[in-house]
Amino acid sequence: MQKYDKSLTEVWEWKMRVYQDVKDLTPKEYIEKIRNDADKILSESGVKLTLVPPKKEHQRIA
């Protein structure tokens, strides 16, 4: 039996848990899960994001 580094084994286990959590989700449900997880992390860490309006030189004029 080949012995693997503990950190590599932990990453493989994490990857499998994530896969099991999302394998049956539709794309819409998956995006909603990602959005909810991100919002939770931001609120728990006290991070508040604000939108920055685009600069005029980056706007397209038709």
PDBQT receptor file of N, H, CA, C and O in Angstrom, charges set to zero:
ATOM      1  N   MET A   1       0.841  -1.176   0.000  1.00  0.00    +0.000 N 
ATOM      2  CA  MET A   1       0.000   0.000   0.000  1.00  0.00    +0.000 C 
ATOM      3  C   MET A   1       0.892   1.248   0.000  1.00  0.00    +0.000 C 
ATOM      4  O   MET A   1       1.858   1.349   0.757  1.00  0.00    +0.000 OA
ATOM      5  N   GLN A   2       0.541   2.170  -0.854  1.00  0.00    +0.000 N 
ATOM      6  H   GLN A   2      -0.244   2.088  -1.469  1.00  0.00    +0.000 HD
ATOM      7  CA  GLN A   2       1.311   3.401  -0.970  1.00  0.00    +0.000 C 
ATOM      8  C   GLN A   2       0.835   4.412   0.073  1.00  0.00    +0.000 C 
ATOM      9  O   GLN A   2      -0.368   4.585   0.273  1.00  0.00    +0.000 OA
ATOM     10  N   LYS A   3       1.772   5.072   0.731  1.00  0.00    +0.000 N 
ATOM     11  H   LYS A   3       2.749   4.932   0.569  1.00  0.00    +0.000 HD
ATOM     12  CA  LYS A   3       1.421   6.039   1.760  1.00  0.00    +0.000 C 
ATOM     13  C   LYS A   3       1.414   7.435   1.145  1.00  0.00    +0.000 C 
ATOM     14  O   LYS A   3       2.369   7.827   0.473  1.00  0.00    +0.000 OA
ATOM     15  N   TYR A   4       0.318   8.195   1.379  1.00  0.00    +0.000 N 
ATOM     16  H   TYR A   4      -0.457   7.877   1.924  1.00  0.00    +0.000 HD
ATOM     17  CA  TYR A   4       0.184   9.544   0.848  1.00  0.00    +0.000 C 
ATOM     18  C   TYR A   4       0.368  10.559   1.964  1.00  0.00    +0.000 C 
ATOM     19  O   TYR A   4       0.124  10.267   3.135  1.00  0.00    +0.000 OA
ATOM     20  N   ASP A   5       0.794  11.733   1.593  1.00  0.00    +0.000 N 
ATOM     21  H   ASP A   5       0.992  11.971   0.642  1.00  0.00    +0.000 HD
ATOM     22  CA  ASP A   5       0.928  12.834   2.528  1.00  0.00    +0.000 C 
ATOM     23  C   ASP A   5      -0.444  13.145   3.137  1.00  0.00    +0.000 C 
ATOM     24  O   ASP A   5      -1.457  13.111   2.439  1.00  0.00    +0.000 OA
ATOM     25  N   LYS A   6      -0.473  13.445   4.424  1.00  0.00    +0.000 N 
ATOM     26  H   LYS A   6       0.350  13.473   4.992  1.00  0.00    +0.000 HD
ATOM     27  CA  LYS A   6      -1.739  13.689   5.123  1.00  0.00    +0.000 C 
ATOM     28  C   LYS A   6      -2.512  14.848   4.498  1.00  0.00    +0.000 C 
ATOM     29  O   LYS A   6      -3.733  14.766   4.361  1.00  0.00    +0.000 OA
ATOM     30  N   SER A   7      -1.824  15.924   4.117  1.00  0.00    +0.000 N 
ATOM     31  H   SER A   7      -0.832  15.990   4.229  1.00  0.00    +0.000 HD
ATOM     32  CA  SER A   7      -2.525  17.073   3.537  1.00  0.00    +0.000 C 
ATOM     33  C   SER A   7      -3.176  16.715   2.210  1.00  0.00    +0.000 C 
ATOM     34  O   SER A   7      -4.259  17.210   1.898  1.00  0.00    +0.000 OA
ATOM     35  N   LEU A   8      -2.528  15.861   1.428  1.00  0.00    +0.000 N 
ATOM     36  H   LEU A   8      -1.648  15.459   1.681  1.00  0.00    +0.000 HD
ATOM     37  CA  LEU A   8      -3.113  15.430   0.163  1.00  0.00    +0.000 C 
ATOM     38  C   LEU A   8      -4.359  14.593   0.412  1.00  0.00    +0.000 C 
ATOM     39  O   LEU A   8      -5.360  14.751  -0.287  1.00  0.00    +0.000 OA
ATOM     40  N   THR A   9      -4.311  13.720   1.383  1.00  0.00    +0.000 N 
ATOM     41  H   THR A   9      -3.498  13.592   1.950  1.00  0.00    +0.000 HD
ATOM     42  CA  THR A   9      -5.463  12.897   1.738  1.00  0.00    +0.000 C 
ATOM     43  C   THR A   9      -6.621  13.784   2.206  1.00  0.00    +0.000 C 
ATOM     44  O   THR A   9      -7.774  13.535   1.856  1.00  0.00    +0.000 OA
ATOM     45  N   GLU A  10      -6.315  14.815   2.994  1.00  0.00    +0.000 N 
ATOM     46  H   GLU A  10      -5.378  15.018   3.279  1.00  0.00    +0.000 HD
ATOM     47  CA  GLU A  10      -7.362  15.725   3.464  1.00  0.00    +0.000 C 
ATOM     48  C   GLU A  10      -8.014  16.471   2.301  1.00  0.00    +0.000 C 
ATOM     49  O   GLU A  10      -9.228  16.679   2.298  1.00  0.00    +0.000 OA
ATOM     50  N   VAL A  11      -7.220  16.867   1.324  1.00  0.00    +0.000 N 
ATOM     51  H   VAL A  11      -6.235  16.698   1.327  1.00  0.00    +0.000 HD
ATOM     52  CA  VAL A  11      -7.760  17.557   0.149  1.00  0.00    +0.000 C 
ATOM     53  C   VAL A  11      -8.671  16.617  -0.633  1.00  0.00    +0.000 C 
ATOM     54  O   VAL A  11      -9.749  17.028  -1.065  1.00  0.00    +0.000 OA
ATOM     55  N   TRP A  12      -8.267  15.384  -0.821  1.00  0.00    +0.000 N 
ATOM     56  H   TRP A  12      -7.392  15.050  -0.471  1.00  0.00    +0.000 HD
ATOM     57  CA  TRP A  12      -9.108  14.415  -1.529  1.00  0.00    +0.000 C 
ATOM     58  C   TRP A  12     -10.422  14.205  -0.797  1.00  0.00    +0.000 C 
ATOM     59  O   TRP A  12     -11.477  14.145  -1.428  1.00  0.00    +0.000 OA
ATOM     60  N   GLU A  13     -10.373  14.092   0.530  1.00  0.00    +0.000 N 
ATOM     61  H   GLU A  13      -9.516  14.141   1.042  1.00  0.00    +0.000 HD
ATOM     62  CA  GLU A  13     -11.601  13.906   1.307  1.00  0.00    +0.000 C 
ATOM     63  C   GLU A  13     -12.510  15.130   1.195  1.00  0.00    +0.000 C 
ATOM     64  O   GLU A  13     -13.724  14.992   1.045  1.00  0.00    +0.000 OA
ATOM     65  N   TRP A  14     -11.924  16.329   1.267  1.00  0.00    +0.000 N 
ATOM     66  H   TRP A  14     -10.938  16.442   1.389  1.00  0.00    +0.000 HD
ATOM     67  CA  TRP A  14     -12.700  17.563   1.116  1.00  0.00    +0.000 C 
ATOM     68  C   TRP A  14     -13.353  17.615  -0.267  1.00  0.00    +0.000 C 
ATOM     69  O   TRP A  14     -14.525  17.969  -0.396  1.00  0.00    +0.000 OA
ATOM     70  N   LYS A  15     -12.584  17.261  -1.292  1.00  0.00    +0.000 N 
ATOM     71  H   LYS A  15     -11.632  16.974  -1.186  1.00  0.00    +0.000 HD
ATOM     72  CA  LYS A  15     -13.099  17.270  -2.663  1.00  0.00    +0.000 C 
ATOM     73  C   LYS A  15     -14.294  16.323  -2.801  1.00  0.00    +0.000 C 
ATOM     74  O   LYS A  15     -15.278  16.664  -3.457  1.00  0.00    +0.000 OA
ATOM     75  N   MET A  16     -14.216  15.156  -2.197  1.00  0.00    +0.000 N 
ATOM     76  H   MET A  16     -13.416  14.880  -1.664  1.00  0.00    +0.000 HD
ATOM     77  CA  MET A  16     -15.317  14.200  -2.279  1.00  0.00    +0.000 C 
ATOM     78  C   MET A  16     -16.542  14.704  -1.515  1.00  0.00    +0.000 C 
ATOM     79  O   MET A  16     -17.670  14.502  -1.966  1.00  0.00    +0.000 OA
ATOM     80  N   ARG A  17     -16.339  15.360  -0.361  1.00  0.00    +0.000 N 
ATOM     81  H   ARG A  17     -15.423  15.524   0.005  1.00  0.00    +0.000 HD
ATOM     82  CA  ARG A  17     -17.483  15.909   0.384  1.00  0.00    +0.000 C 
ATOM     83  C   ARG A  17     -18.177  16.990  -0.428  1.00  0.00    +0.000 C 
ATOM     84  O   ARG A  17     -19.406  17.034  -0.485  1.00  0.00    +0.000 OA
ATOM     85  N   VAL A  18     -17.397  17.860  -1.054  1.00  0.00    +0.000 N 
ATOM     86  H   VAL A  18     -16.399  17.825  -1.007  1.00  0.00    +0.000 HD
ATOM     87  CA  VAL A  18     -17.978  18.925  -1.874  1.00  0.00    +0.000 C 
ATOM     88  C   VAL A  18     -18.733  18.311  -3.043  1.00  0.00    +0.000 C 
ATOM     89  O   VAL A  18     -19.851  18.726  -3.347  1.00  0.00    +0.000 OA
ATOM     90  N   TYR A  19     -18.134  17.334  -3.695  1.00  0.00    +0.000 N 
ATOM     91  H   TYR A  19     -17.226  16.997  -3.448  1.00  0.00    +0.000 HD
ATOM     92  CA  TYR A  19     -18.801  16.673  -4.822  1.00  0.00    +0.000 C 
ATOM     93  C   TYR A  19     -20.129  16.064  -4.393  1.00  0.00    +0.000 C 
ATOM     94  O   TYR A  19     -21.131  16.212  -5.092  1.00  0.00    +0.000 OA
ATOM     95  N   GLN A  20     -20.148  15.378  -3.247  1.00  0.00    +0.000 N 
ATOM     96  H   GLN A  20     -19.333  15.258  -2.679  1.00  0.00    +0.000 HD
ATOM     97  CA  GLN A  20     -21.387  14.766  -2.761  1.00  0.00    +0.000 C 
ATOM     98  C   GLN A  20     -22.446  15.831  -2.466  1.00  0.00    +0.000 C 
ATOM     99  O   GLN A  20     -23.637  15.591  -2.664  1.00  0.00    +0.000 OA
ATOM    100  N   ASP A  21     -22.018  17.002  -1.995  1.00  0.00    +0.000 N 
ATOM    101  H   ASP A  21     -21.050  17.197  -1.834  1.00  0.00    +0.000 HD
ATOM    102  CA  ASP A  21     -22.960  18.080  -1.680  1.00  0.00    +0.000 C 
ATOM    103  C   ASP A  21     -23.610  18.682  -2.924  1.00  0.00    +0.000 C 
ATOM    104  O   ASP A  21     -24.759  19.121  -2.867  1.00  0.00    +0.000 OA
ATOM    105  N   VAL A  22     -22.895  18.708  -4.039  1.00  0.00    +0.000 N 
ATOM    106  H   VAL A  22     -21.962  18.352  -4.085  1.00  0.00    +0.000 HD
ATOM    107  CA  VAL A  22     -23.387  19.445  -5.209  1.00  0.00    +0.000 C 
ATOM    108  C   VAL A  22     -23.728  18.573  -6.412  1.00  0.00    +0.000 C 
ATOM    109  O   VAL A  22     -24.199  19.090  -7.425  1.00  0.00    +0.000 OA
ATOM    110  N   LYS A  23     -23.505  17.284  -6.328  1.00  0.00    +0.000 N 
ATOM    111  H   LYS A  23     -23.122  16.864  -5.505  1.00  0.00    +0.000 HD
ATOM    112  CA  LYS A  23     -23.663  16.443  -7.523  1.00  0.00    +0.000 C 
ATOM    113  C   LYS A  23     -25.089  16.398  -8.063  1.00  0.00    +0.000 C 
ATOM    114  O   LYS A  23     -25.281  16.227  -9.267  1.00  0.00    +0.000 OA
ATOM    115  N   ASP A  24     -26.079  16.546  -7.209  1.00  0.00    +0.000 N 
ATOM    116  H   ASP A  24     -25.923  16.684  -6.231  1.00  0.00    +0.000 HD
ATOM    117  CA  ASP A  24     -27.465  16.443  -7.663  1.00  0.00    +0.000 C 
ATOM    118  C   ASP A  24     -28.133  17.796  -7.885  1.00  0.00    +0.000 C 
ATOM    119  O   ASP A  24     -29.331  17.854  -8.163  1.00  0.00    +0.000 OA
ATOM    120  N   LEU A  25     -27.378  18.877  -7.765  1.00  0.00    +0.000 N 
ATOM    121  H   LEU A  25     -26.405  18.830  -7.539  1.00  0.00    +0.000 HD
ATOM    122  CA  LEU A  25     -27.959  20.209  -7.930  1.00  0.00    +0.000 C 
ATOM    123  C   LEU A  25     -28.046  20.595  -9.410  1.00  0.00    +0.000 C 
ATOM    124  O   LEU A  25     -27.191  20.229 -10.217  1.00  0.00    +0.000 OA
ATOM    125  N   THR A  26     -29.081  21.331  -9.735  1.00  0.00    +0.000 N 
ATOM    126  H   THR A  26     -29.775  21.629  -9.080  1.00  0.00    +0.000 HD
ATOM    127  CA  THR A  26     -29.173  21.910 -11.077  1.00  0.00    +0.000 C 
ATOM    128  C   THR A  26     -28.205  23.090 -11.130  1.00  0.00    +0.000 C 
ATOM    129  O   THR A  26     -27.761  23.566 -10.085  1.00  0.00    +0.000 OA
ATOM    130  N   PRO A  27     -27.873  23.567 -12.323  1.00  0.00    +0.000 N 
ATOM    131  CA  PRO A  27     -26.989  24.739 -12.402  1.00  0.00    +0.000 C 
ATOM    132  C   PRO A  27     -27.531  25.933 -11.616  1.00  0.00    +0.000 C 
ATOM    133  O   PRO A  27     -26.764  26.651 -10.975  1.00  0.00    +0.000 OA
ATOM    134  N   LYS A  28     -28.829  26.148 -11.661  1.00  0.00    +0.000 N 
ATOM    135  H   LYS A  28     -29.453  25.565 -12.182  1.00  0.00    +0.000 HD
ATOM    136  CA  LYS A  28     -29.429  27.267 -10.931  1.00  0.00    +0.000 C 
ATOM    137  C   LYS A  28     -29.276  27.072  -9.420  1.00  0.00    +0.000 C 
ATOM    138  O   LYS A  28     -28.947  28.015  -8.700  1.00  0.00    +0.000 OA
ATOM    139  N   GLU A  29     -29.515  25.852  -8.943  1.00  0.00    +0.000 N 
ATOM    140  H   GLU A  29     -29.783  25.086  -9.527  1.00  0.00    +0.000 HD
ATOM    141  CA  GLU A  29     -29.363  25.562  -7.512  1.00  0.00    +0.000 C 
ATOM    142  C   GLU A  29     -27.901  25.690  -7.083  1.00  0.00    +0.000 C 
ATOM    143  O   GLU A  29     -27.610  26.163  -5.985  1.00  0.00    +0.000 OA
ATOM    144  N   TYR A  30     -26.988  25.267  -7.951  1.00  0.00    +0.000 N 
ATOM    145  H   TYR A  30     -27.224  24.882  -8.844  1.00  0.00    +0.000 HD
ATOM    146  CA  TYR A  30     -25.555  25.348  -7.654  1.00  0.00    +0.000 C 
ATOM    147  C   TYR A  30     -25.121  26.805  -7.497  1.00  0.00    +0.000 C 
ATOM    148  O   TYR A  30     -24.393  27.144  -6.563  1.00  0.00    +0.000 OA
ATOM    149  N   ILE A  31     -25.567  27.659  -8.406  1.00  0.00    +0.000 N 
ATOM    150  H   ILE A  31     -26.158  27.384  -9.165  1.00  0.00    +0.000 HD
ATOM    151  CA  ILE A  31     -25.230  29.086  -8.328  1.00  0.00    +0.000 C 
ATOM    152  C   ILE A  31     -25.820  29.694  -7.064  1.00  0.00    +0.000 C 
ATOM    153  O   ILE A  31     -25.163  30.496  -6.400  1.00  0.00    +0.000 OA
ATOM    154  N   GLU A  32     -27.042  29.325  -6.724  1.00  0.00    +0.000 N 
ATOM    155  H   GLU A  32     -27.576  28.673  -7.263  1.00  0.00    +0.000 HD
ATOM    156  CA  GLU A  32     -27.670  29.833  -5.506  1.00  0.00    +0.000 C 
ATOM    157  C   GLU A  32     -26.905  29.392  -4.266  1.00  0.00    +0.000 C 
ATOM    158  O   GLU A  32     -26.741  30.170  -3.327  1.00  0.00    +0.000 OA
ATOM    159  N   LYS A  33     -26.435  28.141  -4.258  1.00  0.00    +0.000 N 
ATOM    160  H   LYS A  33     -26.568  27.508  -5.022  1.00  0.00    +0.000 HD
ATOM    161  CA  LYS A  33     -25.641  27.640  -3.134  1.00  0.00    +0.000 C 
ATOM    162  C   LYS A  33     -24.347  28.433  -3.001  1.00  0.00    +0.000 C 
ATOM    163  O   LYS A  33     -23.972  28.828  -1.897  1.00  0.00    +0.000 OA
ATOM    164  N   ILE A  34     -23.671  28.665  -4.107  1.00  0.00    +0.000 N 
ATOM    165  H   ILE A  34     -23.976  28.344  -5.003  1.00  0.00    +0.000 HD
ATOM    166  CA  ILE A  34     -22.419  29.438  -4.087  1.00  0.00    +0.000 C 
ATOM    167  C   ILE A  34     -22.690  30.844  -3.564  1.00  0.00    +0.000 C 
ATOM    168  O   ILE A  34     -21.939  31.359  -2.736  1.00  0.00    +0.000 OA
ATOM    169  N   ARG A  35     -23.763  31.461  -4.047  1.00  0.00    +0.000 N 
ATOM    170  H   ARG A  35     -24.373  31.043  -4.719  1.00  0.00    +0.000 HD
ATOM    171  CA  ARG A  35     -24.110  32.822  -3.608  1.00  0.00    +0.000 C 
ATOM    172  C   ARG A  35     -24.395  32.851  -2.104  1.00  0.00    +0.000 C 
ATOM    173  O   ARG A  35     -23.913  33.735  -1.396  1.00  0.00    +0.000 OA
ATOM    174  N   ASN A  36     -25.178  31.881  -1.619  1.00  0.00    +0.000 N 
ATOM    175  H   ASN A  36     -25.569  31.163  -2.195  1.00  0.00    +0.000 HD
ATOM    176  CA  ASN A  36     -25.496  31.829  -0.188  1.00  0.00    +0.000 C 
ATOM    177  C   ASN A  36     -24.246  31.599   0.658  1.00  0.00    +0.000 C 
ATOM    178  O   ASN A  36     -24.072  32.229   1.702  1.00  0.00    +0.000 OA
ATOM    179  N   ASP A  37     -23.380  30.696   0.204  1.00  0.00    +0.000 N 
ATOM    180  H   ASP A  37     -23.521  30.185  -0.643  1.00  0.00    +0.000 HD
ATOM    181  CA  ASP A  37     -22.139  30.434   0.939  1.00  0.00    +0.000 C 
ATOM    182  C   ASP A  37     -21.261  31.678   0.988  1.00  0.00    +0.000 C 
ATOM    183  O   ASP A  37     -20.687  31.996   2.029  1.00  0.00    +0.000 OA
ATOM    184  N   ALA A  38     -21.158  32.380  -0.133  1.00  0.00    +0.000 N 
ATOM    185  H   ALA A  38     -21.624  32.122  -0.979  1.00  0.00    +0.000 HD
ATOM    186  CA  ALA A  38     -20.343  33.600  -0.184  1.00  0.00    +0.000 C 
ATOM    187  C   ALA A  38     -20.921  34.677   0.717  1.00  0.00    +0.000 C 
ATOM    188  O   ALA A  38     -20.178  35.346   1.435  1.00  0.00    +0.000 OA
ATOM    189  N   ASP A  39     -22.233  34.855   0.691  1.00  0.00    +0.000 N 
ATOM    190  H   ASP A  39     -22.836  34.311   0.108  1.00  0.00    +0.000 HD
ATOM    191  CA  ASP A  39     -22.875  35.849   1.557  1.00  0.00    +0.000 C 
ATOM    192  C   ASP A  39     -22.645  35.519   3.036  1.00  0.00    +0.000 C 
ATOM    193  O   ASP A  39     -22.409  36.415   3.847  1.00  0.00    +0.000 OA
ATOM    194  N   LYS A  40     -22.715  34.248   3.376  1.00  0.00    +0.000 N 
ATOM    195  H   LYS A  40     -22.907  33.520   2.717  1.00  0.00    +0.000 HD
ATOM    196  CA  LYS A  40     -22.497  33.822   4.753  1.00  0.00    +0.000 C 
ATOM    197  C   LYS A  40     -21.066  34.126   5.197  1.00  0.00    +0.000 C 
ATOM    198  O   LYS A  40     -20.847  34.647   6.291  1.00  0.00    +0.000 OA
ATOM    199  N   ILE A  41     -20.107  33.800   4.354  1.00  0.00    +0.000 N 
ATOM    200  H   ILE A  41     -20.284  33.377   3.466  1.00  0.00    +0.000 HD
ATOM    201  CA  ILE A  41     -18.697  34.055   4.683  1.00  0.00    +0.000 C 
ATOM    202  C   ILE A  41     -18.444  35.548   4.834  1.00  0.00    +0.000 C 
ATOM    203  O   ILE A  41     -17.763  35.972   5.768  1.00  0.00    +0.000 OA
ATOM    204  N   LEU A  42     -18.990  36.347   3.921  1.00  0.00    +0.000 N 
ATOM    205  H   LEU A  42     -19.544  36.003   3.163  1.00  0.00    +0.000 HD
ATOM    206  CA  LEU A  42     -18.790  37.790   3.993  1.00  0.00    +0.000 C 
ATOM    207  C   LEU A  42     -19.405  38.374   5.259  1.00  0.00    +0.000 C 
ATOM    208  O   LEU A  42     -18.788  39.216   5.911  1.00  0.00    +0.000 OA
ATOM    209  N   SER A  43     -20.608  37.942   5.613  1.00  0.00    +0.000 N 
ATOM    210  H   SER A  43     -21.109  37.258   5.083  1.00  0.00    +0.000 HD
ATOM    211  CA  SER A  43     -21.263  38.493   6.801  1.00  0.00    +0.000 C 
ATOM    212  C   SER A  43     -20.566  38.042   8.086  1.00  0.00    +0.000 C 
ATOM    213  O   SER A  43     -20.447  38.822   9.031  1.00  0.00    +0.000 OA
ATOM    214  N   GLU A  44     -20.107  36.798   8.126  1.00  0.00    +0.000 N 
ATOM    215  H   GLU A  44     -20.204  36.164   7.358  1.00  0.00    +0.000 HD
ATOM    216  CA  GLU A  44     -19.408  36.302   9.317  1.00  0.00    +0.000 C 
ATOM    217  C   GLU A  44     -18.084  37.023   9.544  1.00  0.00    +0.000 C 
ATOM    218  O   GLU A  44     -17.657  37.207  10.684  1.00  0.00    +0.000 OA
ATOM    219  N   SER A  45     -17.441  37.427   8.461  1.00  0.00    +0.000 N 
ATOM    220  H   SER A  45     -17.788  37.278   7.535  1.00  0.00    +0.000 HD
ATOM    221  CA  SER A  45     -16.142  38.094   8.593  1.00  0.00    +0.000 C 
ATOM    222  C   SER A  45     -16.271  39.610   8.619  1.00  0.00    +0.000 C 
ATOM    223  O   SER A  45     -15.271  40.314   8.763  1.00  0.00    +0.000 OA
ATOM    224  N   GLY A  46     -17.487  40.118   8.481  1.00  0.00    +0.000 N 
ATOM    225  H   GLY A  46     -18.299  39.547   8.364  1.00  0.00    +0.000 HD
ATOM    226  CA  GLY A  46     -17.708  41.555   8.561  1.00  0.00    +0.000 C 
ATOM    227  C   GLY A  46     -17.284  42.328   7.329  1.00  0.00    +0.000 C 
ATOM    228  O   GLY A  46     -17.049  43.534   7.406  1.00  0.00    +0.000 OA
ATOM    229  N   VAL A  47     -17.183  41.657   6.200  1.00  0.00    +0.000 N 
ATOM    230  H   VAL A  47     -17.373  40.677   6.137  1.00  0.00    +0.000 HD
ATOM    231  CA  VAL A  47     -16.777  42.304   4.953  1.00  0.00    +0.000 C 
ATOM    232  C   VAL A  47     -18.017  42.877   4.266  1.00  0.00    +0.000 C 
ATOM    233  O   VAL A  47     -19.024  42.189   4.101  1.00  0.00    +0.000 OA
ATOM    234  N   LYS A  48     -17.927  44.130   3.874  1.00  0.00    +0.000 N 
ATOM    235  H   LYS A  48     -17.109  44.689   4.008  1.00  0.00    +0.000 HD
ATOM    236  CA  LYS A  48     -19.028  44.771   3.146  1.00  0.00    +0.000 C 
ATOM    237  C   LYS A  48     -18.486  45.236   1.797  1.00  0.00    +0.000 C 
ATOM    238  O   LYS A  48     -17.572  46.058   1.732  1.00  0.00    +0.000 OA
ATOM    239  N   LEU A  49     -19.051  44.708   0.742  1.00  0.00    +0.000 N 
ATOM    240  H   LEU A  49     -19.794  44.040   0.795  1.00  0.00    +0.000 HD
ATOM    241  CA  LEU A  49     -18.625  45.057  -0.611  1.00  0.00    +0.000 C 
ATOM    242  C   LEU A  49     -19.534  46.142  -1.173  1.00  0.00    +0.000 C 
ATOM    243  O   LEU A  49     -20.741  46.139  -0.934  1.00  0.00    +0.000 OA
ATOM    244  N   THR A  50     -18.951  47.061  -1.915  1.00  0.00    +0.000 N 
ATOM    245  H   THR A  50     -17.970  47.063  -2.110  1.00  0.00    +0.000 HD
ATOM    246  CA  THR A  50     -19.740  48.090  -2.582  1.00  0.00    +0.000 C 
ATOM    247  C   THR A  50     -19.430  48.051  -4.070  1.00  0.00    +0.000 C 
ATOM    248  O   THR A  50     -18.312  47.734  -4.479  1.00  0.00    +0.000 OA
ATOM    249  N   LEU A  51     -20.431  48.377  -4.869  1.00  0.00    +0.000 N 
ATOM    250  H   LEU A  51     -21.339  48.634  -4.538  1.00  0.00    +0.000 HD
ATOM    251  CA  LEU A  51     -20.244  48.415  -6.306  1.00  0.00    +0.000 C 
ATOM    252  C   LEU A  51     -19.489  49.680  -6.684  1.00  0.00    +0.000 C 
ATOM    253  O   LEU A  51     -19.747  50.760  -6.153  1.00  0.00    +0.000 OA
ATOM    254  N   VAL A  52     -18.569  49.527  -7.595  1.00  0.00    +0.000 N 
ATOM    255  H   VAL A  52     -18.360  48.649  -8.027  1.00  0.00    +0.000 HD
ATOM    256  CA  VAL A  52     -17.816  50.659  -8.097  1.00  0.00    +0.000 C 
ATOM    257  C   VAL A  52     -18.298  50.905  -9.515  1.00  0.00    +0.000 C 
ATOM    258  O   VAL A  52     -18.220  50.005 -10.351  1.00  0.00    +0.000 OA
ATOM    259  N   PRO A  53     -18.803  52.119  -9.812  1.00  0.00    +0.000 N 
ATOM    260  CA  PRO A  53     -19.290  52.376 -11.168  1.00  0.00    +0.000 C 
ATOM    261  C   PRO A  53     -18.133  52.333 -12.166  1.00  0.00    +0.000 C 
ATOM    262  O   PRO A  53     -17.013  52.727 -11.840  1.00  0.00    +0.000 OA
ATOM    263  N   PRO A  54     -18.406  51.853 -13.382  1.00  0.00    +0.000 N 
ATOM    264  CA  PRO A  54     -17.345  51.778 -14.391  1.00  0.00    +0.000 C 
ATOM    265  C   PRO A  54     -16.889  53.178 -14.804  1.00  0.00    +0.000 C 
ATOM    266  O   PRO A  54     -17.666  54.133 -14.775  1.00  0.00    +0.000 OA
ATOM    267  N   LYS A  55     -15.631  53.279 -15.183  1.00  0.00    +0.000 N 
ATOM    268  H   LYS A  55     -15.000  52.503 -15.206  1.00  0.00    +0.000 HD
ATOM    269  CA  LYS A  55     -15.095  54.551 -15.666  1.00  0.00    +0.000 C 
ATOM    270  C   LYS A  55     -15.623  54.806 -17.047  1.00  0.00    +0.000 C 
ATOM    271  O   LYS A  55     -15.911  53.874 -17.798  1.00  0.00    +0.000 OA
ATOM    272  N   LYS A  56     -15.751  56.067 -17.384  1.00  0.00    +0.000 N 
ATOM    273  H   LYS A  56     -15.518  56.825 -16.774  1.00  0.00    +0.000 HD
ATOM    274  CA  LYS A  56     -16.322  56.416 -18.695  1.00  0.00    +0.000 C 
ATOM    275  C   LYS A  56     -15.506  55.895 -19.856  1.00  0.00    +0.000 C 
ATOM    276  O   LYS A  56     -16.071  55.550 -20.894  1.00  0.00    +0.000 OA
ATOM    277  N   GLU A  57     -14.190  55.827 -19.711  1.00  0.00    +0.000 N 
ATOM    278  H   GLU A  57     -13.732  56.107 -18.867  1.00  0.00    +0.000 HD
ATOM    279  CA  GLU A  57     -13.392  55.351 -20.835  1.00  0.00    +0.000 C 
ATOM    280  C   GLU A  57     -13.573  53.854 -21.102  1.00  0.00    +0.000 C 
ATOM    281  O   GLU A  57     -13.177  53.358 -22.157  1.00  0.00    +0.000 OA
ATOM    282  N   HIS A  58     -14.169  53.137 -20.149  1.00  0.00    +0.000 N 
ATOM    283  H   HIS A  58     -14.491  53.539 -19.292  1.00  0.00    +0.000 HD
ATOM    284  CA  HIS A  58     -14.431  51.729 -20.341  1.00  0.00    +0.000 C 
ATOM    285  C   HIS A  58     -15.837  51.437 -20.865  1.00  0.00    +0.000 C 
ATOM    286  O   HIS A  58     -16.158  50.291 -21.179  1.00  0.00    +0.000 OA
ATOM    287  N   GLN A  59     -16.657  52.452 -20.957  1.00  0.00    +0.000 N 
ATOM    288  H   GLN A  59     -16.396  53.383 -20.702  1.00  0.00    +0.000 HD
ATOM    289  CA  GLN A  59     -17.999  52.275 -21.458  1.00  0.00    +0.000 C 
ATOM    290  C   GLN A  59     -18.005  52.322 -22.978  1.00  0.00    +0.000 C 
ATOM    291  O   GLN A  59     -17.280  53.102 -23.594  1.00  0.00    +0.000 OA
ATOM    292  N   ARG A  60     -18.821  51.490 -23.558  1.00  0.00    +0.000 N 
ATOM    293  H   ARG A  60     -19.410  50.856 -23.057  1.00  0.00    +0.000 HD
ATOM    294  CA  ARG A  60     -18.945  51.460 -25.018  1.00  0.00    +0.000 C 
ATOM    295  C   ARG A  60     -19.983  52.487 -25.457  1.00  0.00    +0.000 C 
ATOM    296  O   ARG A  60     -21.025  52.654 -24.824  1.00  0.00    +0.000 OA
ATOM    297  N   ILE A  61     -19.683  53.148 -26.518  1.00  0.00    +0.000 N 
ATOM    298  H   ILE A  61     -18.836  53.013 -27.033  1.00  0.00    +0.000 HD
ATOM    299  CA  ILE A  61     -20.638  54.095 -27.104  1.00  0.00    +0.000 C 
ATOM    300  C   ILE A  61     -21.004  53.571 -28.471  1.00  0.00    +0.000 C 
ATOM    301  O   ILE A  61     -20.140  53.411 -29.333  1.00  0.00    +0.000 OA
ATOM    302  N   ALA A  62     -22.274  53.306 -28.674  1.00  0.00    +0.000 N 
ATOM    303  H   ALA A  62     -22.976  53.436 -27.974  1.00  0.00    +0.000 HD
ATOM    304  CA  ALA A  62     -22.719  52.718 -29.946  1.00  0.00    +0.000 C 
ATOM    305  C   ALA A  62     -22.944  53.775 -30.981  1.00  0.00    +0.000 C 
ATOM    306  O   ALA A  62     -23.320  53.462 -32.111  1.00  0.00    +0.000 OA
TER     307      ALA A  62
